[in-house]
Amino acid sequence: MSYIVTLLLIGFVIFFHELGHFLAARLAGIPVQVFSIGFGPKVWARRRGATEYRISLIPLGGYVLPEVLDETEFFNYPAAKRMILSAGGPLASIILPIFCFIIINLIVSPFSINNILIQPVCQTASVLYQMVLAIPSVFTHTEQLSGVIGIVVIGGDFIGINNLKAMQFTALMSLNLAVLNLLPIPALDGGKMLLYLLELVYPKSLRFHYPLALAGWVIILGLMVYVTAADVGRYFIA
């Protein structure tokens, strides 16, 4: 049961990240065609304005689909607006742990203004800082990398039936997602923002977006295959 809870928490973390992209798109004036909770075939949908709000069959995460015909139309939006859209997801993934730490503090400590307004921000900043410092070790200790299988196994064992640990896990996974997406790899939000910034300085760099994004996806997919194979070997074969 704890593994199912872990999987649902991962889905919630991804959904909150995509909610950040959705709100950022609204803020930037980029119309959204579909905002879906979950993936796969739609189970329920309702259209409000230009956006179809959808619940899909697989309740893991979600996605935001801008209302554009193709990549060319998307890049017609100013680079600054596209930067806002990309920044929305990581920002949401940093905000979510603040709420998690508020709940954690209310569980383990007496109520105080410090516990709900100041301490959660400091706790989030501290964990985020430690994660950023640990980034170089990922490249020197690749055996520490885990995919979804490893995260679910480790997370399920960690959470058990403890609500406090579930909040801690949610906060950690959300900050992990923020750090991952802010890496300067073109297919990720951080890489996109870097390219959009370069575009503002050197507009002709726009022609490099597609090949660099393609290269970024090759790297990400290759890494996903590697960590999945490592997880299978670690938990099912060893």
N, C-alpha and C positions, 0 to 999 in steps of 0.2 A: 504493500500500500504506500509506503514511504517513497518508493521509486516513482509511482504515479503522481504523487504530490510534487515531487521534484520536477518531473517533466512539465506539469502544469505551471509551476512557478517559473520555469525557464520560458514557457510560452507567454506568461504574463509580463516578464521582463522585456521580451522582444516586442510584445504588443505596446507597452508603454513607450518604448523607443520609437516605434512607428507612429504613435500618437503625437510624439514630439515633432516628427516630420510633417504630420498632417496640420498641426497648429501653426507650424512655421510657414507652410505653404499658404495657409489662409492669411497670415500676417504679411507675407511677401506679395500677395495678390496673384499667386499662381493657382489657377483652378484645378481642383482634384476631381477626377472622373469616378474613382472608386476608393473608398476607405473600408477595408475588410478586417474583421476580427477572425483570424484563422486563415487557412489556406484550402485550396481545392474547390470542389463544386459548392455553389452557394446554397445555403439552407433557407435563409431569409434575407430579404432586401427591401429597403425603402429609400426612395429618392427624395431628397430635399434640395431644391435649387439645382445646381449643376452636378451635385455629388450623390452617388449611390452608396448608402451605408449598408454594409453587407455582413452577415454572419456566415462563415464558410464551414465546411464539414470537418476539417482537421483543426481542432482548437489549440493550435500552437502558434503564438505570435500574431502576425497580421501583415498588411502591406498597404502602401499608398501608391495609387496610380494617377499621375498628373494627366490632365486632359490635353494631350498633345497628339498630333498625328504621327510624328516621328521625331528622331533625335534633332533634326534640323530646326523644327518648330520649338523644341525645348530650349535650344541654344539661342533662340531669338530673344528669350528673356534676358534682361541684364545680368551680368555676372554677379552683381551684389545680391540680387534676389535669389539666384541659385545658391549662393553661399549661405543665405539665411535658411533655405530649405535643407541644405546638408547639415547645418549646425544644429537644427532642431532636435534630431535624434539623439546625438551625444549629450546635449544639454538636458534632455528629459531623463536620460540614463544616469545623470549626475544628481538630478533633483529627486528621483524616486528613493535613493538610499537615505536622503534626509528624512523623509516620512517614515521609513523603516526604523531609523535610529530614534525618532520621536517615540514610536510605539515601544521599542526596546527599553528606552529610558523610563517610560511610564510603568513598564512591567517590573523593572529591577530597582527603581529608585522612587522616593517620594516625589510628588508633583512639585515642580518649581519652574519659574520662567526660564532659568538657565537650561534645564533639562529638555525643554521643548522648543526653545528659540536659538540658543547659542551653541550648546553642546552638540546637537545633531549636525550642525554645519561644520564644527571643528572635527567631529568624528569622521564625517564624509571626506573632508579635505585631507585628513591624516591618512586614511586608507588609500585614497586616490594617489597621494604623494608616494606612498610605499609601493604601490603598483607600478607607477611610472619609473621609480628607481629600479624595479625588478625586471624591466623590459630587456636590458642587455643580457641577463642570465638566460633568457629564453633561447637565444641564439647559441649559447655555449652549453646549455643543458637541455637538449631537445627531448630527452626522456621524460621531462616534466610536463610536456604538452599532452593535453587530453582533448578528445572530441566530445560529441554529445553523449556517447556511450559511457565514457569515463566520468563525465560530469554527473550523469544520472546515478551511476553506481556510487561514486564518492559522496555526492550530495544526499542520496537516499540513506546511506549509512550515517552521515552526519546529522541529518534532520531527525530521523526516527519518527517519533510522534510528539516532538517538542516544538511548540509554536514559537518559542523564542529563537530557537535555532533556524526555524523556517524564515523568520524575519532577517536573521543574520545572513543566511544563504541568499535571500533575495537581494539584499544590499550589495553583497560581494559580487554576485553575478551581474547586477546592473552596472556596477563600476567597471567590472571586467569588460563588459560590452562597450562601455564608453571609451575605455582606453584602446581596445581593439579597433574600434571604428575611427579613432583619431590618428591611427598610424598613417604615415604619408604614402599609402599604397593607392594608386589611382581608382581602383574599384570601390574603395572604402570612403566614408565621409571625409576623413582627414585628407586623403589624397585628392578628392574632388575639390575641397576648399582650397588646397594648395594650387591646383591647376586653375581654378577660377581667379585666384589672386594673381597668378602669373598672367592670366588673360587680361586683367585690368592694367597691368604694367606693359605687357607686350601682346596686343590683340591678335597678332598672327599666330600665336601659340595655340589658338583654338584648333588648328588642324591636327595637333598632337593628341587631343583628348581621346579620340576613339582608339587609336593603336595602343596608347598607354593604358586605357581602361581594359582593353582586351588582354594585355600583358598582365595587368593586375588580377584579372579573373583567373588566368592560367595559374598564377602563383597561389591564389586562394584555393582553387579547386585541387591543385596538387597537394597543398597543405592539408586540406580536408581528407583526401584519400590517405595521406600518410598517418594522420592522427587516428583515423578510424581503423586502419589496419593495425596500428600499435595498440589501440584499445581492445580489439578482438583478440590479438595475441596475448595481451596482458590479462584479460579477464575470462576468456573462454578457451584458450589453448594451453597456456602455461600451467 
